[in-house]
Each structure stands twice: as C-alpha cells, then as structure tokens.
Amino acid sequence: MRKKVVAALMAVTMVAALLTGCGASETQQAAAPATEEAAPAAEEATPEAEEAAPVVEEEPAAEEPAAELNGTLALGGSTSMEKLCEAMSESFMEANPGVTVTVEYTGSGAGLEALAAGSIDIGNASRKLKDAEKENGSVENIVAIDGIAVIAEKSNTVTDISAEDLAKVYKGEVSNWKDLGGDDQPIVVIGREAGSGTRDAFEELMEVKDACVYAQELDSTGAVLAKVASTPGAIGYVSLDVVDDTVIGLKIDGVEPTEEQILAGNYVLQRPFVMATTGELSEQNEIVKAWFDYIGSETGKEIIKKVGLIIPQ
C-alpha cells in the first residue's frame, strides 16, 4: 500500500515539473522576440540621446583672492619728483585702501641719507646714485627719465643757447645777455641748494661741478620756477615736467627738450628719477614690492606719461 502511494506522489511531481518547464520555455520564447525587437530601437536612440545630452563643462577652480595689503609706505627725497610721487601715491592708495603712503620732499641727498638711516622705505633721487651711497647698501631703481629745462624770464629775447655758453653763464664768465645776442641786461643766475638732485645732475652734465657762481640758491623746483618768472634777466634750471607759460624754455645747441629728443640722446640735460631701496627689490617687504609692481603696471606707466616724464627703455 505504501509503495503505491509513494509511486503516485512521484508521478504527480514529475507531471508538475514537466508542465512548469514547458510554461517557462513558452514564456521565454514569447518574450525573446520582443527583447530582440526592442534592442535595435534602443541602439537607434542612443546616438540621438548622446546628441541631446547637454555637455557639462567643468568650471575652472576659483583663483585665490589676493591678500589685502595693510600698513604704511614712507618715501622721501627729491623735490623734483613731487608731481610723480603725488600722482602715483594717490592712485596706489585707491587701489590698496589698506595702505597709507607718505612722502617728504627734502632733496635727493637728504632722502638717501634717511634711507641709509632706516627711517624711510624708499629714497627718491633725481640723479644717479653716487658710489658712496651704493656702498651704504642703497640700490638704484630707475622709474622714469626726466629732462632738465633751462628757463629764462619771459621778456628775454634769447631763445637758444649753446652748451658752452651755458656753462660760462653758470661759472660767471658771461654775465650779460648782450654777449649772447640779447638785450643789454645783467644775467641773474638762479640755482638749487647743495644736495639737490637737480643741481647735482645739472652741474655734472654741464661739467661745472663746484664751479658755479649763483646769485641765489633755492630749496625747491617750484621756488626756482617762481623766482625766474618774477626776475628780469634771470636764468635757472628745473625739471622739464614743471615748465609752464610763466617762463620761456631755452633750446640748447638748437635742440628742444622733448621726449623724442631725449630718447634719441640729442638733448644734453637729461637724468634718471630713482627710487632707491636698501637692498634689491626681491628683499623688500610686500608693500614695497607692490609699489614697484604698480609703477611697472599699465596704470603706473600712464601716470608717468601724464606728469610729463619718460618711461625708461
């Protein structure tokens, strides 16, 4: 009896397995064509999907903002460099509101002495540095080129003077304008004080160092300009960029003091505007480095040209 029951159960199980296998096979056969038909459609859609998919570009990494400068910058020296320093410092402080720039106009020699003493960051000199100043550790950084103009009182009829005659005027060997083709009028020789960069440059270029006979020695560019303008028969020398219509500028050997003539080397009275530092620029603090970077920038160059100076080549 038990054997019959077991046999019956086994038979039922086998039938169920056969039915299940057949159902699964038919289902797979039925599903297969649908899958094969769908595959090409998916393949055809892929290029269109790729064309339609937006291209996502990676954004460049944001640059680190420049650290804001904070502190002070002290300059001192040449009075001839006042226009340049005032314009440059004003623009620099607008670009760097955390920095205060101060400038004292004490003359080139005094400025370089203050630099050597460590009381200022930059010493302004309207001439080349002397060997002794370089030996003290001062480094010559030329930021602009200036012409030195020889000026006379407006009523003067002499408009051109030779370099040889100009040297004689300052040495006292020629003392009347009639000897130079002008009116019978005494020449009043005006110059700068000892230690002035303008005086040093003028006397060296004219080869009259320590040989000049001055009627008056004044302590600033503006003072020389005003004195010559108000004194009949006066002659003086000033930075080219301050010359205005209150005086007349004299040609030297027929050459006018213009940028073209200076760059061509035709005009004898030209000198560098120097911003000296103690040590090389690479050794300076961040504010001093930023100052010189600013001078060399397009903005700085525009300021140099605007105040009538020449950008060094």
C-alpha positions as CSV (number, residue, x, y, z in Angstrom):
1,M,0.0,0.0,0.0
2,R,2.8,2.4,1.0
3,K,4.6,1.7,-2.3
4,K,1.6,2.6,-4.3
5,V,1.2,5.9,-2.5
6,V,4.8,6.9,-3.0
7,A,4.7,5.9,-6.6
8,A,1.6,8.1,-7.1
9,L,3.2,11.1,-5.5
10,M,6.3,10.7,-7.6
11,A,4.2,10.6,-10.7
12,V,2.4,13.8,-9.8
13,T,5.6,15.6,-9.1
14,M,7.1,14.6,-12.4
15,V,4.0,15.9,-14.3
16,A,4.1,19.2,-12.4
17,A,7.8,19.7,-13.3
18,L,7.1,19.0,-16.9
19,L,4.2,21.5,-17.0
20,T,6.4,24.1,-15.3
21,G,9.3,23.6,-17.7
22,C,7.0,23.9,-20.7
23,G,5.4,27.1,-19.4
24,A,8.8,28.7,-18.8
25,S,10.1,27.7,-22.2
26,E,7.0,29.1,-24.0
27,T,7.2,32.3,-21.9
28,Q,10.9,32.7,-22.8
29,Q,10.2,32.1,-26.5
30,A,7.4,34.6,-26.4
31,A,9.5,37.2,-24.6
32,A,12.6,36.7,-26.8
33,P,11.3,38.3,-30.0
34,A,10.1,41.4,-28.0
35,T,13.6,41.8,-26.5
36,E,15.3,41.4,-29.9
37,E,13.0,43.9,-31.5
38,A,13.5,46.4,-28.6
39,A,17.3,46.2,-28.8
40,P,17.6,47.9,-32.2
41,A,15.3,50.7,-31.1
42,A,17.5,51.2,-28.0
43,E,20.6,51.2,-30.3
44,E,19.0,53.7,-32.6
45,A,18.0,56.0,-29.7
46,T,21.5,56.0,-28.3
47,P,23.2,58.5,-30.8
48,E,20.2,60.9,-30.5
49,A,20.3,60.7,-26.8
50,E,24.0,61.4,-26.9
51,E,23.4,64.5,-29.2
52,A,20.6,65.7,-27.0
53,A,22.5,65.3,-23.8
54,P,24.0,68.6,-22.6
55,V,27.7,68.8,-22.4
56,V,28.7,69.7,-18.9
57,E,31.9,71.6,-18.8
58,E,34.0,71.7,-15.7
59,E,34.2,75.1,-14.1
60,P,37.8,76.3,-13.6
61,A,38.9,76.4,-10.0
62,A,38.3,79.8,-8.4
63,E,41.5,81.8,-8.0
64,E,42.6,82.6,-4.6
65,P,41.9,86.3,-3.9
66,A,45.0,88.4,-3.5
67,A,45.7,89.2,0.1
68,E,44.8,92.7,1.0
69,L,47.8,94.9,1.9
70,N,47.8,96.7,5.2
71,G,50.4,99.1,6.5
72,T,52.4,102.2,5.6
73,L,55.0,103.1,3.0
74,A,57.3,106.0,3.6
75,L,59.2,107.8,0.8
76,G,61.5,110.9,1.0
77,G,63.9,112.9,-1.1
78,S,63.9,114.8,-4.4
79,T,61.5,117.8,-4.7
80,S,61.7,117.4,-8.5
81,M,59.8,114.1,-8.1
82,E,56.8,115.6,-6.3
83,K,54.4,115.5,-9.2
84,L,55.2,111.9,-9.9
85,C,55.1,110.8,-6.3
86,E,51.8,112.6,-5.5
87,A,50.0,111.2,-8.6
88,M,51.4,107.7,-8.0
89,S,50.7,107.5,-4.3
90,E,47.2,108.7,-4.7
91,S,46.4,106.1,-7.4
92,F,48.2,103.4,-5.4
93,M,46.2,104.1,-2.2
94,E,43.0,104.0,-4.2
95,A,43.9,100.5,-5.4
96,N,45.2,99.5,-1.9
97,P,42.9,101.2,0.6
98,G,44.7,99.4,3.5
99,V,48.0,101.2,2.8
100,T,49.0,104.7,3.7
101,V,51.7,106.3,1.6
102,T,53.7,109.3,2.9
103,V,56.2,111.3,1.0
104,E,58.6,114.0,2.3
105,Y,60.3,116.4,-0.2
106,T,63.7,117.1,1.4
107,G,66.1,116.9,-1.5
108,S,67.8,113.9,-3.1
109,G,70.8,113.9,-0.7
110,A,68.6,114.1,2.4
111,G,66.3,111.4,1.1
112,L,69.2,108.9,0.5
113,E,70.6,109.7,4.0
114,A,67.2,108.9,5.5
115,L,67.1,105.7,3.6
116,A,70.6,104.7,4.8
117,A,69.4,105.5,8.4
118,G,66.4,103.3,8.0
119,S,63.8,106.0,8.7
120,I,62.1,105.6,5.3
121,D,61.4,102.7,2.9
122,I,62.3,104.4,-0.4
123,G,64.8,107.3,-1.1
124,N,63.9,109.5,-4.1
125,A,66.8,110.9,-6.1
126,S,66.6,112.9,-9.3
127,R,70.1,111.7,-10.3
128,K,72.2,108.6,-10.4
129,L,73.4,107.2,-7.0
130,K,76.9,108.0,-6.0
131,D,79.4,105.3,-5.3
132,A,79.4,106.1,-1.6
133,E,75.6,105.7,-1.5
134,K,75.8,102.4,-3.2
135,E,78.4,101.3,-0.8
136,N,75.9,102.1,2.0
137,G,73.6,99.4,0.6
138,S,71.3,101.7,-1.5
139,V,70.2,100.1,-4.8
140,E,69.3,102.3,-7.8
141,N,65.8,101.7,-9.2
142,I,65.2,103.9,-12.2
143,V,61.4,104.6,-12.5
144,A,61.4,107.4,-15.1
145,I,63.6,109.7,-17.2
146,D,63.4,113.5,-16.8
147,G,64.7,116.3,-18.9
148,I,66.2,119.4,-17.1
149,A,64.9,122.5,-18.7
150,V,66.9,125.8,-18.7
151,I,64.4,128.6,-18.3
152,A,64.5,132.4,-18.5
153,E,62.2,135.3,-17.7
154,K,59.6,135.8,-20.4
155,S,60.7,139.1,-21.8
156,N,64.2,137.7,-22.6
157,T,64.9,137.7,-26.4
158,V,67.4,134.9,-26.2
159,T,65.7,131.6,-27.0
160,D,68.7,129.4,-27.9
161,I,72.0,128.9,-26.0
162,S,74.9,126.7,-26.7
163,A,76.1,124.2,-24.0
164,E,79.4,126.0,-24.0
165,D,77.9,129.4,-23.3
166,L,75.5,128.0,-20.7
167,A,78.5,126.6,-18.8
168,K,80.1,130.0,-19.0
169,V,77.0,131.7,-17.6
170,Y,76.9,129.5,-14.6
171,K,80.7,129.9,-14.0
172,G,80.3,133.7,-14.1
173,E,82.4,134.1,-17.3
174,V,79.4,135.5,-19.2
175,S,77.3,137.9,-17.1
176,N,75.2,140.0,-19.6
177,W,72.6,138.8,-22.1
178,K,74.0,141.1,-24.8
179,D,77.1,138.8,-25.0
180,L,74.6,136.1,-26.1
181,G,72.8,138.2,-28.7
182,G,70.2,139.5,-26.3
183,D,69.4,142.8,-24.6
184,D,71.9,144.7,-22.5
185,Q,70.8,143.2,-19.2
186,P,72.7,141.5,-16.4
187,I,72.2,137.8,-16.1
188,V,70.8,136.7,-12.7
189,V,71.9,133.1,-12.2
190,I,69.4,131.1,-10.1
191,G,70.1,127.5,-8.9
192,R,69.3,124.9,-6.4
193,E,70.7,124.3,-2.9
194,A,73.6,122.0,-2.2
195,G,72.4,118.4,-2.0
196,S,69.7,118.9,-4.7
197,G,69.5,116.1,-7.2
198,T,68.6,118.6,-9.9
199,R,71.7,120.7,-9.1
200,D,74.0,117.7,-9.0
201,A,72.7,116.4,-12.3
202,F,72.9,119.8,-14.0
203,E,76.4,120.6,-12.8
204,E,77.7,117.1,-13.7
205,L,76.1,117.1,-17.1
206,M,77.4,120.7,-17.8
207,E,80.8,119.8,-16.3
208,V,80.6,122.8,-13.9
209,K,80.7,120.9,-10.6
210,D,81.7,123.2,-7.7
211,A,82.4,126.0,-10.2
212,C,79.0,127.7,-10.3
213,V,78.5,131.3,-9.2
214,Y,74.9,131.6,-8.1
215,A,73.0,134.8,-7.4
216,Q,70.6,132.7,-5.4
217,E,70.3,129.1,-4.3
218,L,66.7,128.0,-3.7
219,D,65.4,124.8,-2.0
220,S,62.8,123.6,-4.4
221,T,61.8,123.3,-8.0
222,G,58.8,125.5,-7.5
223,A,60.8,128.2,-5.9
224,V,63.3,128.3,-8.9
225,L,60.4,128.5,-11.3
226,A,58.7,131.3,-9.4
227,K,61.9,133.3,-8.9
228,V,62.9,133.2,-12.6
229,A,59.4,134.1,-13.7
230,S,59.4,137.2,-11.5
231,T,63.1,138.4,-12.0
232,P,64.1,140.3,-15.2
233,G,67.3,138.8,-16.7
234,A,67.0,135.6,-14.6
235,I,68.1,132.2,-15.8
236,G,67.5,128.9,-13.9
237,Y,67.1,125.1,-14.3
238,V,64.1,123.0,-13.4
239,S,62.6,119.6,-14.1
240,L,61.1,119.6,-17.5
241,D,57.7,118.5,-16.3
242,V,57.1,121.7,-14.3
243,V,57.8,124.2,-17.1
244,D,54.7,126.4,-17.8
245,D,53.9,129.6,-19.6
246,T,55.2,131.8,-16.9
247,V,58.7,131.4,-18.3
248,I,60.4,130.5,-21.6
249,G,62.3,127.3,-22.1
250,L,65.6,127.7,-23.9
251,K,66.9,125.4,-26.6
252,I,70.4,124.0,-26.0
253,D,72.5,123.9,-29.2
254,G,69.3,124.2,-31.1
255,V,67.6,121.2,-29.5
256,E,64.4,121.4,-27.6
257,P,63.9,119.3,-24.5
258,T,61.2,116.9,-25.8
259,E,60.7,113.1,-25.3
260,E,61.8,112.3,-28.8
261,Q,65.0,114.3,-28.5
262,I,65.8,112.9,-25.0
263,L,65.2,109.3,-26.1
264,A,67.3,109.9,-29.2
265,G,70.1,111.2,-27.0
266,N,70.2,114.6,-28.7
267,Y,69.3,116.7,-25.6
268,V,72.2,117.0,-23.2
269,L,70.3,117.7,-20.0
270,Q,68.5,114.5,-19.0
271,R,68.6,112.5,-15.8
272,P,67.0,109.5,-14.2
273,F,64.3,109.6,-11.5
274,V,65.5,107.0,-9.0
275,M,63.5,105.3,-6.2
276,A,66.3,103.7,-4.1
277,T,65.9,100.9,-1.7
278,T,68.2,99.3,0.9
279,G,68.9,96.0,-0.9
280,E,67.4,94.5,-4.0
281,L,63.7,94.6,-4.7
282,S,63.4,90.9,-4.1
283,E,64.5,91.6,-0.5
284,Q,61.8,94.2,0.2
285,N,58.6,93.7,2.2
286,E,55.3,93.0,0.4
287,I,54.1,96.7,0.4
288,V,57.4,97.9,-1.2
289,K,57.2,95.1,-3.8
290,A,53.6,96.0,-4.6
291,W,54.6,99.7,-5.0
292,F,57.2,98.9,-7.7
293,D,54.8,96.4,-9.3
294,Y,52.3,99.2,-9.6
295,I,54.8,101.6,-11.1
296,G,55.6,99.0,-13.7
297,S,51.9,98.3,-14.5
298,E,50.0,99.9,-17.3
299,T,48.3,102.2,-14.8
300,G,51.7,103.2,-13.4
301,K,53.1,103.9,-16.9
302,E,50.1,106.1,-17.8
303,I,50.8,108.1,-14.6
304,I,54.5,108.5,-15.6
305,K,53.5,109.8,-19.0
306,K,50.7,112.0,-17.7
307,V,53.1,114.0,-15.5
308,G,55.4,114.7,-18.4
309,L,58.1,112.1,-17.7
310,I,59.5,109.4,-19.9
311,I,59.3,105.6,-19.3
312,P,62.7,104.0,-19.1
313,Q,63.6,101.9,-22.1
